[in-house]
Structures are given as C-alpha cells and as structure tokens.
C-alpha cells in the first residue's frame, strides 16, 4: 500500500458526500442552466438523463473500482490492476495523463472560482444594484481587466483548496464536504422556494420537463452527453484517486447510483432556481456562459433584498466549485506522494504551487497576456489565449480520450472475475451484463463521437 493511501474514508456517507462534491460543481449550477436554455429545455433534459444512466454512471463505477482494486494513486493503481490482469504496464501512462490534466484543469478552474468569490463581495456590497445588462457586462470585463484583483481572487480560492486538502482525507476533505454539501443543498432548495414564490415557476417547470421532441437533433444529443460526462466529473481519474481510499465493504454500484442521483438533482434544482426568475423578468434562457455572471445580477439588483440573495447565490456557487476543486487536486497529490514518498502535506503544497504557477498564465489571459496567443500560428488555435488552451486541451481532448481509455481498460483488459468481484456481483447477473456492455461498447463510442464533435466545431 502506498504512503498516501494509508488513509481511508471514515464511512460510506463520508465517501459519498466527497464524491458528490466532486460531481456537483460549476458544471451543475453554472453550465447546466445555460446549456439547457440554449438547447430548448425539456428535450435537452430528457437526453441528459439518459446520458447520465448510460454513460456517466457506468464510467463512474469503472473509475472507482480501479482505484479501490489498485489501492494507490491513479498511475500506480492502473499499473497494479493491469499487472494482475496480465495486461501491459503501459496503461500506467493513462494515470499520468489524468493527473496532468487535473493540474491544468485546476489552473483555470480556480480562475472561475475566484470570480465567484469576487461576486460574493460585489453583490453583498450592493455595488451592482440597479445596473443594466450593458453595465454588468462592463463590470465583469473590469474585474477581468484588473490583474491584481484577478490574482488575489485566484490565489484565495486555490489557497482555500490547498489548506483543506493538506489536513488529510478525513480531517480535511471529508470534514469539509460534510459541512458544505448539506449547506449547499439547503441553500439551493431555499432558492427554488424563493423562485417558486416570486417567479414564473410553472413556466420553468414546463420549459424543463415538457420536451419538444422536434428539438432533439444530433447536436443537442452530443451536447447533453457531454454535459452528463463533465457534470459527473469522470474521465480525469480524480474519482479513481478517491476510490483508492474506499473500504472493501462499501458497495460501489449502489453508492454510484446515489452520487449520480444527487448530482442530477442539483442540476435540476439549479434550473428550477434560475429559470423562474429569468422568465419573470422577460429575459431569455439562452444567455450562454454569461447567464450567471451577467444576467442573474440584473435580477438580484432589482429586487428587495437582492444584495443578500445575490451574495448567497454566489456563495453557493463557490461551495460547489470548492468541493470539485478538492477532488481535482487529489489525483496529483496521490501521484506525488506515491512517486517520491512525500508526506501528504508536502505533496499538497507542491501540487498547489504547481497549479498556482501554471494558473498565472490563465489569470493574466484576461489582461496582461490578453493579446498573447501562444499557438496562434496554427489556424486551429487562432485567437486562443492560455486560458482558452488549457480549457480546450483538457475538456475537448484529455477528458474524453482518458475516459475512453478507462472504459476500454476496465471492459477489455480487466477480467470479468476481477470486475464482478469489485462490484459484489456475479458475471451472470443482468445488471452486471448491462454495465459491462456499456463500458465495453457504448461509452467508448459516445466519447469518441463527443471528442470528434468538440474538435471539429
């Protein structure tokens, strides 16, 4: 057993909250509402729910079982499982890719986390009250144009993540998610109740749950599958690292069903919290990425108590971002601890310093380096800043490629006996057969199509 993996989750509940926290992030509360808005609401939601069951859930199960079977950081866990199955140790490189991708993701994710911290203060101060959409857009641009404010917010968000992670799995990560996840859910439910009382709740329900099947196109299908994939936070080996701390008596499939169910519930609640308010003010649901940072503040700035409501919303958003950032840091921390036998604290500090150093390029992509396009000599990357490149490489290439690799590894390299044993199942059970079929065939095909679609659009 590795130096890092002498730790374990204290309970099944603690593990599930941490895994829920990994899944419940900005993809749920920030991206899901605008993705659903842009794709016609109910049609998108219907396909999204199917994607969660057929792709995200099977891949989540696959990641966790490799982590628990290997009892080490993702690279070493994959190598150990491959050796046991008689496969090549070259599969270990997939773990390296996941850990490196996690570092790059965290480098730009903490920039967005910094935005949420900045907006908590801005909303609480009332400085955005009464602003028009144009003025809010300018205010957002002013935040990005200030390199020192951006650096401070980015460093603060990353610093909080590093501090919590340095306290260990039980004393840091688990203790934090046990506090943040219930708080996040209570805050989100409170926002839904507020929207139900003050907004166009029936219209929002119809928009989200009354699908117009004529709106379902290949593009919407791929977008919904992509949202499900990124929402559950699979494909980066983060959850493989969490799986290494999992006790053998914890049932993986049932735990994953609860995790995915909670993740989906949060995404739907986010839609029910946001769309009634949007509709009541006559705004369009297809506001894109600016829906949260430039559209919602219009509403918060024009209602009684809006400053407090807006501050609470961005606090909720920061909680969701933090629980995900903790899981992103875990893969490189476990890797460094295994590779050099460092203590957890040293591994966390080194990983955090690496993320901070690489993240500076993302922070300054909006101001000091706004005109720097490192791969601009290639038409494909024309106009992309460092922030754009980090996002592009990790979400459009690394995540679907590594996710496909994990599915192939679990489905074809690991033996049926090994996977059935980890899933407390038999090879003849229908549930196991359906899961294996999905991992072997459906997941690789869908993720390959998703990767192709994102690279060609």
TASUL-V763553 format. One record per backbone hydrogen bond with DSSP energy under -0.5 kcal/mol. NH is the residue of the N-H (numbers start at 1). CO is the residue of the C=O. If there is no record, write none. Layout:
NH|CO / NH|CO
This chain:
2|71 / 6|3 / 7|4 / 9|245 / 15|11 / 16|12 / 17|13 / 18|14 / 19|15 / 20|16 / 21|17 / 22|18 / 23|19 / 24|20 / 25|23 / 28|25 / 29|25 / 30|26 / 31|26 / 32|27 / 34|30 / 35|31 / 36|32 / 37|33 / 38|34 / 39|35 / 40|37 / 41|36 / 42|40 / 42|207 / 43|40 / 44|41 / 45|41 / 46|42 / 47|43 / 48|44 / 49|45 / 50|46 / 51|47 / 52|48 / 53|49 / 54|50 / 55|51 / 56|51 / 57|52 / 59|55 / 60|56 / 61|57 / 62|58 / 63|59 / 64|60 / 65|61 / 66|62 / 67|63 / 68|64 / 69|65 / 70|66 / 71|67 / 72|67 / 77|73 / 78|74 / 79|75 / 80|76 / 81|77 / 82|78 / 83|79 / 84|80 / 85|81 / 86|82 / 86|83 / 87|82 / 91|88 / 92|89 / 93|90 / 94|91 / 95|91 / 95|92 / 96|92 / 97|93 / 98|94 / 99|95 / 100|96 / 101|97 / 102|98 / 103|99 / 104|100 / 105|101 / 106|102 / 107|103 / 108|104 / 108|105 / 109|105 / 110|106 / 112|108 / 113|109 / 114|110 / 115|111 / 116|112 / 117|113 / 118|114 / 119|115 / 120|116 / 121|117 / 122|118 / 123|119 / 124|120 / 125|121 / 126|122 / 126|123 / 127|122 / 128|122 / 129|126 / 130|301 / 131|128 / 136|132 / 137|133 / 138|134 / 139|135 / 140|136 / 141|137 / 142|138 / 143|139 / 144|140 / 145|141 / 146|142 / 146|143 / 147|145 / 150|146 / 151|147 / 152|148 / 153|149 / 154|150 / 155|151 / 156|152 / 157|153 / 158|154 / 159|155 / 160|156 / 161|157 / 162|158 / 163|159 / 164|160 / 165|161 / 166|162 / 167|163 / 167|164 / 168|165 / 172|168 / 173|168 / 174|169 / 175|170 / 176|172 / 177|173 / 178|174 / 179|175 / 179|176 / 180|176 / 181|177 / 183|179 / 184|180 / 185|181 / 186|182 / 187|183 / 188|184 / 189|185 / 190|186 / 191|187 / 192|188 / 193|189 / 194|190 / 195|191 / 196|192 / 197|193 / 198|194 / 199|195 / 200|276 / 201|199 / 204|200 / 205|201 / 206|202 / 207|203 / 208|204 / 209|205 / 210|206 / 211|209 / 213|211 / 215|212 / 216|213 / 217|215 / 221|217 / 222|218 / 223|219 / 224|220 / 225|221 / 226|222 / 227|223 / 228|224 / 229|225 / 230|226 / 231|227 / 232|228 / 233|230 / 234|229 / 241|237 / 242|238 / 243|239 / 244|240 / 244|241 / 245|242 / 246|243 / 250|247 / 251|249 / 252|250 / 255|251 / 256|252 / 257|253 / 258|254 / 259|255 / 260|256 / 261|257 / 262|258 / 263|259 / 264|260 / 265|261 / 266|262 / 267|263 / 268|264 / 269|265 / 270|266 / 271|267 / 272|268 / 273|269 / 274|270 / 275|271 / 278|274 / 279|275 / 280|276 / 281|277 / 281|278 / 282|279 / 283|278 / 287|285 / 290|287 / 291|288 / 292|289 / 293|289 / 294|290 / 295|290 / 296|291 / 298|295 / 299|295 / 299|296 / 300|296 / 301|297 / 302|299 / 303|300 / 306|303 / 309|305 / 310|306 / 311|307 / 312|308 / 313|309 / 314|310 / 315|311 / 316|312 / 317|313 / 318|314 / 319|315 / 320|316 / 321|317 / 322|318 / 323|319 / 324|320 / 325|321 / 326|322 / 327|323 / 328|324 / 329|325 / 330|326 / 331|327 / 332|328 / 333|329 / 334|330 / 335|331 / 336|332 / 337|333 / 338|334 / 339|335 / 340|336 / 341|337 / 342|336 / 347|343 / 348|344 / 349|345 / 350|346 / 351|347 / 352|348 / 353|349 / 354|350 / 355|351 / 356|352 / 357|353 / 358|354 / 359|355 / 360|356 / 361|358 / 362|358 / 363|359 / 364|360 / 365|362 / 366|363 / 367|364 / 369|364 / 370|367 / 372|369 / 373|371 / 374|372 / 376|373 / 378|375 / 379|377 / 381|378 / 382|379 / 384|381 / 389|385 / 390|386 / 391|387 / 392|388 / 393|389 / 394|390 / 395|391 / 396|391 / 396|392 / 397|392 / 397|393 / 398|393 / 399|394 / 401|397 / 402|398 / 403|399 / 404|400 / 405|401 / 406|402 / 407|403 / 408|404 / 409|405 / 410|406 / 411|407 / 412|408 / 413|408 / 413|409 / 414|409 / 419|415 / 420|416 / 421|417 / 422|418 / 423|419 / 424|421 / 425|420 / 429|426 / 433|429 / 434|430 / 435|431 / 436|432 / 437|433 / 438|434 / 439|435 / 440|436 / 441|437 / 442|437 / 443|438 / 445|441 / 446|442 / 447|443 / 448|444 / 449|445 / 450|446 / 451|447 / 452|448 / 453|449 / 454|450 / 455|451 / 456|452 / 457|453
